[in-house]
Amino acid sequence: MGMFGGHGLFGLIIGIALIVVPAWKIVERAGYPGPLALLVLVPVVNVVALWLFAFGRWPRGQGGA
């Protein structure tokens, strides 16, 4: 049994969706383009992007809806 319960490609797709979909929504809500959320799939780049996102200036500012 693997990381995704032994379901192979289907489990991998579900696992990726569980990570990318919420990241996409958060990134868009912050004012960045949605595809930027795909950086969560790239090792090391995801950590750098997270730090830049957390401590950088957001296009929508602090009062974004």
N, CA, C, O and CB atoms as a CASP TS submission, in Angstrom:
PFRMAT TS
TARGET T0000
AUTHOR 0000-0000-0000
METHOD Language model
MODEL 1
PARENT N/A
ATOM      1  N   MET     1       0.848  -1.174   0.000  1.00  0.00           N
ATOM      2  CA  MET     1       0.000   0.000   0.000  1.00  0.00           C
ATOM      3  C   MET     1       0.893   1.237   0.000  1.00  0.00           C
ATOM      4  O   MET     1       1.811   1.354   0.811  1.00  0.00           O
ATOM      5  CB  MET     1      -0.964  -0.002   1.222  1.00  0.00           C
ATOM      6  N   GLY     2       0.615   2.143  -0.907  1.00  0.00           N
ATOM      7  CA  GLY     2       1.438   3.335  -1.071  1.00  0.00           C
ATOM      8  C   GLY     2       0.935   4.511  -0.266  1.00  0.00           C
ATOM      9  O   GLY     2       0.105   4.382   0.634  1.00  0.00           O
ATOM     10  N   MET     3       1.461   5.643  -0.621  1.00  0.00           N
ATOM     11  CA  MET     3       1.157   6.883   0.074  1.00  0.00           C
ATOM     12  C   MET     3      -0.323   7.262  -0.025  1.00  0.00           C
ATOM     13  O   MET     3      -0.864   7.877   0.893  1.00  0.00           O
ATOM     14  CB  MET     3       2.009   7.998  -0.480  1.00  0.00           C
ATOM     15  N   PHE     4      -0.972   6.906  -1.115  1.00  0.00           N
ATOM     16  CA  PHE     4      -2.362   7.289  -1.336  1.00  0.00           C
ATOM     17  C   PHE     4      -3.299   6.103  -1.190  1.00  0.00           C
ATOM     18  O   PHE     4      -4.309   6.026  -1.890  1.00  0.00           O
ATOM     19  CB  PHE     4      -2.525   7.909  -2.711  1.00  0.00           C
ATOM     20  N   GLY     5      -2.988   5.191  -0.306  1.00  0.00           N
ATOM     21  CA  GLY     5      -3.876   4.078  -0.015  1.00  0.00           C
ATOM     22  C   GLY     5      -3.871   2.986  -1.064  1.00  0.00           C
ATOM     23  O   GLY     5      -4.792   2.168  -1.083  1.00  0.00           O
ATOM     24  N   GLY     6      -2.885   2.934  -1.933  1.00  0.00           N
ATOM     25  CA  GLY     6      -2.798   1.876  -2.930  1.00  0.00           C
ATOM     26  C   GLY     6      -3.750   2.029  -4.101  1.00  0.00           C
ATOM     27  O   GLY     6      -4.013   1.052  -4.802  1.00  0.00           O
ATOM     28  N   HIS     7      -4.268   3.208  -4.330  1.00  0.00           N
ATOM     29  CA  HIS     7      -5.212   3.423  -5.421  1.00  0.00           C
ATOM     30  C   HIS     7      -4.553   3.971  -6.679  1.00  0.00           C
ATOM     31  O   HIS     7      -5.241   4.316  -7.640  1.00  0.00           O
ATOM     32  CB  HIS     7      -6.295   4.361  -4.976  1.00  0.00           C
ATOM     33  N   GLY     8      -3.255   4.051  -6.680  1.00  0.00           N
ATOM     34  CA  GLY     8      -2.515   4.436  -7.873  1.00  0.00           C
ATOM     35  C   GLY     8      -2.777   5.845  -8.350  1.00  0.00           C
ATOM     36  O   GLY     8      -2.790   6.799  -7.572  1.00  0.00           O
ATOM     37  N   LEU     9      -2.985   5.950  -9.654  1.00  0.00           N
ATOM     38  CA  LEU     9      -3.146   7.254 -10.290  1.00  0.00           C
ATOM     39  C   LEU     9      -4.358   8.015  -9.755  1.00  0.00           C
ATOM     40  O   LEU     9      -4.299   9.231  -9.571  1.00  0.00           O
ATOM     41  CB  LEU     9      -3.271   7.084 -11.790  1.00  0.00           C
ATOM     42  N   PHE    10      -5.446   7.306  -9.508  1.00  0.00           N
ATOM     43  CA  PHE    10      -6.649   7.951  -8.987  1.00  0.00           C
ATOM     44  C   PHE    10      -6.365   8.606  -7.630  1.00  0.00           C
ATOM     45  O   PHE    10      -6.782   9.738  -7.385  1.00  0.00           O
ATOM     46  CB  PHE    10      -7.798   6.924  -8.858  1.00  0.00           C
ATOM     47  N   GLY    11      -5.663   7.897  -6.762  1.00  0.00           N
ATOM     48  CA  GLY    11      -5.310   8.446  -5.456  1.00  0.00           C
ATOM     49  C   GLY    11      -4.392   9.643  -5.573  1.00  0.00           C
ATOM     50  O   GLY    11      -4.511  10.606  -4.816  1.00  0.00           O
ATOM     51  N   LEU    12      -3.469   9.579  -6.530  1.00  0.00           N
ATOM     52  CA  LEU    12      -2.557  10.691  -6.755  1.00  0.00           C
ATOM     53  C   LEU    12      -3.313  11.936  -7.203  1.00  0.00           C
ATOM     54  O   LEU    12      -3.042  13.036  -6.721  1.00  0.00           O
ATOM     55  CB  LEU    12      -1.502  10.311  -7.792  1.00  0.00           C
ATOM     56  N   ILE    13      -4.246  11.770  -8.110  1.00  0.00           N
ATOM     57  CA  ILE    13      -5.039  12.900  -8.603  1.00  0.00           C
ATOM     58  C   ILE    13      -5.874  13.502  -7.473  1.00  0.00           C
ATOM     59  O   ILE    13      -5.966  14.724  -7.349  1.00  0.00           O
ATOM     60  CB  ILE    13      -5.956  12.455  -9.765  1.00  0.00           C
ATOM     61  N   ILE    14      -6.472  12.657  -6.662  1.00  0.00           N
ATOM     62  CA  ILE    14      -7.266  13.145  -5.525  1.00  0.00           C
ATOM     63  C   ILE    14      -6.367  13.893  -4.540  1.00  0.00           C
ATOM     64  O   ILE    14      -6.732  14.958  -4.042  1.00  0.00           O
ATOM     65  CB  ILE    14      -7.986  11.965  -4.810  1.00  0.00           C
ATOM     66  N   GLY    15      -5.193  13.330  -4.263  1.00  0.00           N
ATOM     67  CA  GLY    15      -4.253  13.989  -3.351  1.00  0.00           C
ATOM     68  C   GLY    15      -3.818  15.347  -3.848  1.00  0.00           C
ATOM     69  O   GLY    15      -3.755  16.302  -3.074  1.00  0.00           O
ATOM     70  N   ILE    16      -3.516  15.444  -5.129  1.00  0.00           N
ATOM     71  CA  ILE    16      -3.119  16.724  -5.721  1.00  0.00           C
ATOM     72  C   ILE    16      -4.269  17.725  -5.650  1.00  0.00           C
ATOM     73  O   ILE    16      -4.061  18.894  -5.325  1.00  0.00           O
ATOM     74  CB  ILE    16      -2.669  16.529  -7.185  1.00  0.00           C
ATOM     75  N   ALA    17      -5.484  17.262  -5.957  1.00  0.00           N
ATOM     76  CA  ALA    17      -6.650  18.152  -5.915  1.00  0.00           C
ATOM     77  C   ALA    17      -6.889  18.687  -4.505  1.00  0.00           C
ATOM     78  O   ALA    17      -7.275  19.843  -4.332  1.00  0.00           O
ATOM     79  CB  ALA    17      -7.900  17.416  -6.413  1.00  0.00           C
ATOM     80  N   LEU    18      -6.658  17.840  -3.497  1.00  0.00           N
ATOM     81  CA  LEU    18      -6.862  18.269  -2.116  1.00  0.00           C
ATOM     82  C   LEU    18      -5.881  19.355  -1.693  1.00  0.00           C
ATOM     83  O   LEU    18      -6.136  20.089  -0.739  1.00  0.00           O
ATOM     84  CB  LEU    18      -6.741  17.087  -1.184  1.00  0.00           C
ATOM     85  N   ILE    19      -4.777  19.456  -2.390  1.00  0.00           N
ATOM     86  CA  ILE    19      -3.777  20.474  -2.074  1.00  0.00           C
ATOM     87  C   ILE    19      -3.922  21.700  -2.973  1.00  0.00           C
ATOM     88  O   ILE    19      -3.862  22.833  -2.495  1.00  0.00           O
ATOM     89  CB  ILE    19      -2.372  19.893  -2.209  1.00  0.00           C
ATOM     90  N   VAL    20      -4.113  21.476  -4.271  1.00  0.00           N
ATOM     91  CA  VAL    20      -4.111  22.589  -5.232  1.00  0.00           C
ATOM     92  C   VAL    20      -5.397  23.420  -5.180  1.00  0.00           C
ATOM     93  O   VAL    20      -5.333  24.646  -5.263  1.00  0.00           O
ATOM     94  CB  VAL    20      -3.914  22.052  -6.640  1.00  0.00           C
ATOM     95  N   VAL    21      -6.543  22.788  -5.046  1.00  0.00           N
ATOM     96  CA  VAL    21      -7.813  23.538  -5.084  1.00  0.00           C
ATOM     97  C   VAL    21      -7.896  24.585  -3.969  1.00  0.00           C
ATOM     98  O   VAL    21      -8.201  25.743  -4.255  1.00  0.00           O
ATOM     99  CB  VAL    21      -9.000  22.570  -4.970  1.00  0.00           C
ATOM    100  N   PRO    22      -7.637  24.221  -2.712  1.00  0.00           N
ATOM    101  CA  PRO    22      -7.681  25.275  -1.685  1.00  0.00           C
ATOM    102  C   PRO    22      -6.591  26.333  -1.871  1.00  0.00           C
ATOM    103  O   PRO    22      -6.828  27.516  -1.629  1.00  0.00           O
ATOM    104  CB  PRO    22      -7.547  24.654  -0.306  1.00  0.00           C
ATOM    105  N   ALA    23      -5.411  25.913  -2.296  1.00  0.00           N
ATOM    106  CA  ALA    23      -4.331  26.873  -2.533  1.00  0.00           C
ATOM    107  C   ALA    23      -4.732  27.856  -3.625  1.00  0.00           C
ATOM    108  O   ALA    23      -4.469  29.053  -3.516  1.00  0.00           O
ATOM    109  CB  ALA    23      -3.024  26.144  -2.919  1.00  0.00           C
ATOM    110  N   TRP    24      -5.373  27.347  -4.683  1.00  0.00           N
ATOM    111  CA  TRP    24      -5.831  28.189  -5.798  1.00  0.00           C
ATOM    112  C   TRP    24      -6.798  29.254  -5.276  1.00  0.00           C
ATOM    113  O   TRP    24      -6.672  30.430  -5.620  1.00  0.00           O
ATOM    114  CB  TRP    24      -6.517  27.323  -6.904  1.00  0.00           C
ATOM    115  N   LYS    25      -7.767  28.840  -4.442  1.00  0.00           N
ATOM    116  CA  LYS    25      -8.763  29.777  -3.914  1.00  0.00           C
ATOM    117  C   LYS    25      -8.113  30.846  -3.027  1.00  0.00           C
ATOM    118  O   LYS    25      -8.472  32.021  -3.098  1.00  0.00           O
ATOM    119  CB  LYS    25      -9.835  29.017  -3.119  1.00  0.00           C
ATOM    120  N   ILE    26      -7.162  30.431  -2.198  1.00  0.00           N
ATOM    121  CA  ILE    26      -6.483  31.367  -1.303  1.00  0.00           C
ATOM    122  C   ILE    26      -5.668  32.377  -2.100  1.00  0.00           C
ATOM    123  O   ILE    26      -5.692  33.574  -1.815  1.00  0.00           O
ATOM    124  CB  ILE    26      -5.577  30.612  -0.318  1.00  0.00           C
ATOM    125  N   VAL    27      -4.950  31.884  -3.097  1.00  0.00           N
ATOM    126  CA  VAL    27      -4.106  32.756  -3.920  1.00  0.00           C
ATOM    127  C   VAL    27      -4.960  33.770  -4.673  1.00  0.00           C
ATOM    128  O   VAL    27      -4.604  34.946  -4.744  1.00  0.00           O
ATOM    129  CB  VAL    27      -3.268  31.924  -4.912  1.00  0.00           C
ATOM    130  N   GLU    28      -6.083  33.326  -5.235  1.00  0.00           N
ATOM    131  CA  GLU    28      -6.981  34.252  -5.944  1.00  0.00           C
ATOM    132  C   GLU    28      -7.582  35.270  -4.988  1.00  0.00           C
ATOM    133  O   GLU    28      -7.698  36.448  -5.326  1.00  0.00           O
ATOM    134  CB  GLU    28      -8.103  33.478  -6.654  1.00  0.00           C
ATOM    135  N   ARG    29      -7.963  34.826  -3.806  1.00  0.00           N
ATOM    136  CA  ARG    29      -8.573  35.733  -2.829  1.00  0.00           C
ATOM    137  C   ARG    29      -7.582  36.811  -2.380  1.00  0.00           C
ATOM    138  O   ARG    29      -7.969  37.926  -2.030  1.00  0.00           O
ATOM    139  CB  ARG    29      -9.079  34.943  -1.610  1.00  0.00           C
ATOM    140  N   ALA    30      -6.305  36.454  -2.399  1.00  0.00           N
ATOM    141  CA  ALA    30      -5.266  37.416  -2.022  1.00  0.00           C
ATOM    142  C   ALA    30      -4.964  38.397  -3.145  1.00  0.00           C
ATOM    143  O   ALA    30      -4.290  39.404  -2.926  1.00  0.00           O
ATOM    144  CB  ALA    30      -3.995  36.687  -1.624  1.00  0.00           C
ATOM    145  N   GLY    31      -5.460  38.108  -4.358  1.00  0.00           N
ATOM    146  CA  GLY    31      -5.253  39.022  -5.471  1.00  0.00           C
ATOM    147  C   GLY    31      -4.214  38.579  -6.476  1.00  0.00           C
ATOM    148  O   GLY    31      -3.908  39.315  -7.415  1.00  0.00           O
ATOM    149  N   TYR    32      -3.664  37.385  -6.297  1.00  0.00           N
ATOM    150  CA  TYR    32      -2.683  36.854  -7.241  1.00  0.00           C
ATOM    151  C   TYR    32      -3.388  35.984  -8.276  1.00  0.00           C
ATOM    152  O   TYR    32      -4.512  35.542  -8.036  1.00  0.00           O
ATOM    153  CB  TYR    32      -1.586  36.044  -6.502  1.00  0.00           C
ATOM    154  N   PRO    33      -2.751  35.725  -9.429  1.00  0.00           N
ATOM    155  CA  PRO    33      -3.361  34.833 -10.422  1.00  0.00           C
ATOM    156  C   PRO    33      -3.433  33.395  -9.891  1.00  0.00           C
ATOM    157  O   PRO    33      -2.482  32.907  -9.280  1.00  0.00           O
ATOM    158  CB  PRO    33      -2.561  34.875 -11.746  1.00  0.00           C
ATOM    159  N   GLY    34      -4.550  32.729 -10.125  1.00  0.00           N
ATOM    160  CA  GLY    34      -4.785  31.377  -9.643  1.00  0.00           C
ATOM    161  C   GLY    34      -3.718  30.350  -9.981  1.00  0.00           C
ATOM    162  O   GLY    34      -3.348  29.553  -9.118  1.00  0.00           O
ATOM    163  N   PRO    35      -3.203  30.344 -11.229  1.00  0.00           N
ATOM    164  CA  PRO    35      -2.189  29.335 -11.573  1.00  0.00           C
ATOM    165  C   PRO    35      -0.929  29.399 -10.711  1.00  0.00           C
ATOM    166  O   PRO    35      -0.145  28.450 -10.695  1.00  0.00           O
ATOM    167  CB  PRO    35      -1.799  29.489 -13.014  1.00  0.00           C
ATOM    168  N   LEU    36      -0.730  30.486 -10.006  1.00  0.00           N
ATOM    169  CA  LEU    36       0.404  30.589  -9.097  1.00  0.00           C
ATOM    170  C   LEU    36       0.322  29.510  -8.006  1.00  0.00           C
ATOM    171  O   LEU    36       1.338  29.137  -7.421  1.00  0.00           O
ATOM    172  CB  LEU    36       0.454  31.996  -8.461  1.00  0.00           C
ATOM    173  N   ALA    37      -0.869  29.023  -7.744  1.00  0.00           N
ATOM    174  CA  ALA    37      -1.066  27.981  -6.733  1.00  0.00           C
ATOM    175  C   ALA    37      -0.400  26.667  -7.130  1.00  0.00           C
ATOM    176  O   ALA    37      -0.144  25.829  -6.265  1.00  0.00           O
ATOM    177  CB  ALA    37      -2.554  27.754  -6.498  1.00  0.00           C
ATOM    178  N   LEU    38      -0.119  26.469  -8.394  1.00  0.00           N
ATOM    179  CA  LEU    38       0.526  25.239  -8.842  1.00  0.00           C
ATOM    180  C   LEU    38       1.951  25.118  -8.309  1.00  0.00           C
ATOM    181  O   LEU    38       2.552  24.046  -8.377  1.00  0.00           O
ATOM    182  CB  LEU    38       0.535  25.177 -10.361  1.00  0.00           C
ATOM    183  N   LEU    39       2.488  26.207  -7.783  1.00  0.00           N
ATOM    184  CA  LEU    39       3.826  26.155  -7.195  1.00  0.00           C
ATOM    185  C   LEU    39       3.871  25.245  -5.969  1.00  0.00           C
ATOM    186  O   LEU    39       4.953  24.813  -5.571  1.00  0.00           O
ATOM    187  CB  LEU    39       4.286  27.557  -6.815  1.00  0.00           C
ATOM    188  N   VAL    40       2.718  24.943  -5.361  1.00  0.00           N
ATOM    189  CA  VAL    40       2.719  24.057  -4.202  1.00  0.00           C
ATOM    190  C   VAL    40       3.133  22.634  -4.587  1.00  0.00           C
ATOM    191  O   VAL    40       3.447  21.824  -3.716  1.00  0.00           O
ATOM    192  CB  VAL    40       1.336  24.043  -3.549  1.00  0.00           C
ATOM    193  N   LEU    41       3.134  22.332  -5.871  1.00  0.00           N
ATOM    194  CA  LEU    41       3.491  20.993  -6.334  1.00  0.00           C
ATOM    195  C   LEU    41       4.988  20.826  -6.592  1.00  0.00           C
ATOM    196  O   LEU    41       5.459  19.708  -6.796  1.00  0.00           O
ATOM    197  CB  LEU    41       2.729  20.672  -7.591  1.00  0.00           C
ATOM    198  N   VAL    42       5.733  21.925  -6.585  1.00  0.00           N
ATOM    199  CA  VAL    42       7.158  21.878  -6.905  1.00  0.00           C
ATOM    200  C   VAL    42       7.964  21.899  -5.611  1.00  0.00           C
ATOM    201  O   VAL    42       7.912  22.882  -4.871  1.00  0.00           O
ATOM    202  CB  VAL    42       7.563  23.066  -7.827  1.00  0.00           C
ATOM    203  N   PRO    43       8.712  20.825  -5.324  1.00  0.00           N
ATOM    204  CA  PRO    43       9.497  20.799  -4.084  1.00  0.00           C
ATOM    205  C   PRO    43      10.483  21.968  -4.007  1.00  0.00           C
ATOM    206  O   PRO    43      11.023  22.397  -5.027  1.00  0.00           O
ATOM    207  CB  PRO    43      10.256  19.475  -3.972  1.00  0.00           C
ATOM    208  N   VAL    44      10.705  22.456  -2.851  1.00  0.00           N
ATOM    209  CA  VAL    44      11.563  23.583  -2.492  1.00  0.00           C
ATOM    210  C   VAL    44      10.942  24.904  -2.955  1.00  0.00           C
ATOM    211  O   VAL    44      10.885  25.858  -2.179  1.00  0.00           O
ATOM    212  CB  VAL    44      12.966  23.407  -3.108  1.00  0.00           C
ATOM    213  N   VAL    45      10.482  24.974  -4.188  1.00  0.00           N
ATOM    214  CA  VAL    45       9.826  26.188  -4.689  1.00  0.00           C
ATOM    215  C   VAL    45       8.574  26.465  -3.857  1.00  0.00           C
ATOM    216  O   VAL    45       8.245  27.623  -3.601  1.00  0.00           O
ATOM    217  CB  VAL    45       9.462  26.045  -6.205  1.00  0.00           C
ATOM    218  N   ASN    46       7.870  25.405  -3.431  1.00  0.00           N
ATOM    219  CA  ASN    46       6.658  25.601  -2.640  1.00  0.00           C
ATOM    220  C   ASN    46       6.958  26.284  -1.301  1.00  0.00           C
ATOM    221  O   ASN    46       6.176  27.115  -0.840  1.00  0.00           O
ATOM    222  CB  ASN    46       5.968  24.259  -2.397  1.00  0.00           C
ATOM    223  N   VAL    47       8.071  25.941  -0.688  1.00  0.00           N
ATOM    224  CA  VAL    47       8.431  26.563   0.585  1.00  0.00           C
ATOM    225  C   VAL    47       8.819  28.029   0.376  1.00  0.00           C
ATOM    226  O   VAL    47       8.423  28.892   1.159  1.00  0.00           O
ATOM    227  CB  VAL    47       9.590  25.792   1.254  1.00  0.00           C
ATOM    228  N   VAL    48       9.580  28.310  -0.663  1.00  0.00           N
ATOM    229  CA  VAL    48       9.968  29.688  -0.969  1.00  0.00           C
ATOM    230  C   VAL    48       8.719  30.510  -1.295  1.00  0.00           C
ATOM    231  O   VAL    48       8.575  31.635  -0.817  1.00  0.00           O
ATOM    232  CB  VAL    48      10.979  29.731  -2.154  1.00  0.00           C
ATOM    233  N   ALA    49       7.822  29.957  -2.102  1.00  0.00           N
ATOM    234  CA  ALA    49       6.585  30.665  -2.465  1.00  0.00           C
ATOM    235  C   ALA    49       5.728  30.928  -1.227  1.00  0.00           C
ATOM    236  O   ALA    49       5.129  31.996  -1.101  1.00  0.00           O
ATOM    237  CB  ALA    49       5.780  29.852  -3.505  1.00  0.00           C
ATOM    238  N   LEU    50       5.671  29.973  -0.331  1.00  0.00           N
ATOM    239  CA  LEU    50       4.891  30.148   0.896  1.00  0.00           C
ATOM    240  C   LEU    50       5.434  31.305   1.730  1.00  0.00           C
ATOM    241  O   LEU    50       4.665  32.116   2.244  1.00  0.00           O
ATOM    242  CB  LEU    50       4.896  28.856   1.724  1.00  0.00           C
ATOM    243  N   TRP    51       6.756  31.382   1.863  1.00  0.00           N
ATOM    244  CA  TRP    51       7.367  32.468   2.623  1.00  0.00           C
ATOM    245  C   TRP    51       7.143  33.818   1.943  1.00  0.00           C
ATOM    246  O   TRP    51       6.837  34.804   2.614  1.00  0.00           O
ATOM    247  CB  TRP    51       8.864  32.211   2.799  1.00  0.00           C
ATOM    248  N   LEU    52       7.291  33.872   0.629  1.00  0.00           N
ATOM    249  CA  LEU    52       7.043  35.121  -0.096  1.00  0.00           C
ATOM    250  C   LEU    52       5.588  35.544   0.027  1.00  0.00           C
ATOM    251  O   LEU    52       5.283  36.726   0.189  1.00  0.00           O
ATOM    252  CB  LEU    52       7.422  34.970  -1.572  1.00  0.00           C
ATOM    253  N   PHE    53       4.702  34.575  -0.051  1.00  0.00           N
ATOM    254  CA  PHE    53       3.271  34.842   0.054  1.00  0.00           C
ATOM    255  C   PHE    53       2.914  35.332   1.467  1.00  0.00           C
ATOM    256  O   PHE    53       2.124  36.262   1.629  1.00  0.00           O
ATOM    257  CB  PHE    53       2.460  33.573  -0.297  1.00  0.00           C
ATOM    258  N   ALA    54       3.499  34.704   2.464  1.00  0.00           N
ATOM    259  CA  ALA    54       3.172  35.046   3.846  1.00  0.00           C
ATOM    260  C   ALA    54       3.698  36.423   4.254  1.00  0.00           C
ATOM    261  O   ALA    54       3.022  37.162   4.969  1.00  0.00           O
ATOM    262  CB  ALA    54       3.729  33.995   4.777  1.00  0.00           C
ATOM    263  N   PHE    55       4.898  36.762   3.801  1.00  0.00           N
ATOM    264  CA  PHE    55       5.520  37.990   4.275  1.00  0.00           C
ATOM    265  C   PHE    55       5.580  39.102   3.233  1.00  0.00           C
ATOM    266  O   PHE    55       6.019  40.211   3.537  1.00  0.00           O
ATOM    267  CB  PHE    55       6.893  37.692   4.747  1.00  0.00           C
ATOM    268  N   GLY    56       5.142  38.816   2.011  1.00  0.00           N
ATOM    269  CA  GLY    56       5.152  39.833   0.967  1.00  0.00           C
ATOM    270  C   GLY    56       3.896  40.687   0.994  1.00  0.00           C
ATOM    271  O   GLY    56       2.975  40.449   1.775  1.00  0.00           O
ATOM    272  N   ARG    57       3.881  41.667   0.140  1.00  0.00           N
ATOM    273  CA  ARG    57       2.708  42.537  -0.003  1.00  0.00           C
ATOM    274  C   ARG    57       1.681  41.870  -0.894  1.00  0.00           C
ATOM    275  O   ARG    57       2.016  41.361  -1.964  1.00  0.00           O
ATOM    276  CB  ARG    57       3.104  43.916  -0.580  1.00  0.00           C
ATOM    277  N   TRP    58       0.436  41.872  -0.460  1.00  0.00           N
ATOM    278  CA  TRP    58      -0.647  41.284  -1.241  1.00  0.00           C
ATOM    279  C   TRP    58      -1.250  42.350  -2.141  1.00  0.00           C
ATOM    280  O   TRP    58      -1.458  43.482  -1.704  1.00  0.00           O
ATOM    281  CB  TRP    58      -1.730  40.666  -0.320  1.00  0.00           C
ATOM    282  N   PRO    59      -1.532  42.004  -3.384  1.00  0.00           N
ATOM    283  CA  PRO    59      -2.152  42.991  -4.291  1.00  0.00           C
ATOM    284  C   PRO    59      -3.468  43.555  -3.776  1.00  0.00           C
ATOM    285  O   PRO    59      -3.787  44.709  -4.061  1.00  0.00           O
ATOM    286  CB  PRO    59      -2.387  42.365  -5.637  1.00  0.00           C
ATOM    287  N   ARG    60      -4.222  42.793  -3.042  1.00  0.00           N
ATOM    288  CA  ARG    60      -5.496  43.279  -2.523  1.00  0.00           C
ATOM    289  C   ARG    60      -5.367  43.982  -1.188  1.00  0.00           C
ATOM    290  O   ARG    60      -6.340  44.555  -0.699  1.00  0.00           O
ATOM    291  CB  ARG    60      -6.455  42.146  -2.392  1.00  0.00           C
ATOM    292  N   GLY    61      -4.206  43.951  -0.597  1.00  0.00           N
ATOM    293  CA  GLY    61      -3.997  44.618   0.684  1.00  0.00           C
ATOM    294  C   GLY    61      -4.634  43.840   1.838  1.00  0.00           C
ATOM    295  O   GLY    61      -5.044  42.691   1.670  1.00  0.00           O
ATOM    296  N   GLN    62      -4.710  44.460   2.980  1.00  0.00           N
ATOM    297  CA  GLN    62      -5.214  43.797   4.183  1.00  0.00           C
ATOM    298  C   GLN    62      -6.732  43.687   4.215  1.00  0.00           C
ATOM    299  O   GLN    62      -7.257  42.800   4.887  1.00  0.00           O
ATOM    300  CB  GLN    62      -4.744  44.534   5.402  1.00  0.00           C
ATOM    301  N   GLY    63      -7.446  44.542   3.526  1.00  0.00           N
ATOM    302  CA  GLY    63      -8.907  44.547   3.608  1.00  0.00           C
ATOM    303  C   GLY    63      -9.579  43.823   2.464  1.00  0.00           C
ATOM    304  O   GLY    63     -10.747  44.094   2.185  1.00  0.00           O
ATOM    305  N   GLY    64      -8.892  42.905   1.784  1.00  0.00           N
ATOM    306  CA  GLY    64      -9.480  42.200   0.641  1.00  0.00           C
ATOM    307  C   GLY    64     -10.653  41.339   1.046  1.00  0.00           C
ATOM    308  O   GLY    64     -10.707  40.833   2.167  1.00  0.00           O
ATOM    309  N   ALA    65     -11.607  41.171   0.119  1.00  0.00           N
ATOM    310  CA  ALA    65     -12.800  40.381   0.432  1.00  0.00           C
ATOM    311  C   ALA    65     -12.663  38.984  -0.035  1.00  0.00           C
ATOM    312  O   ALA    65     -13.577  38.180   0.147  1.00  0.00           O
ATOM    313  CB  ALA    65     -14.022  40.988  -0.171  1.00  0.00           C
TER
END
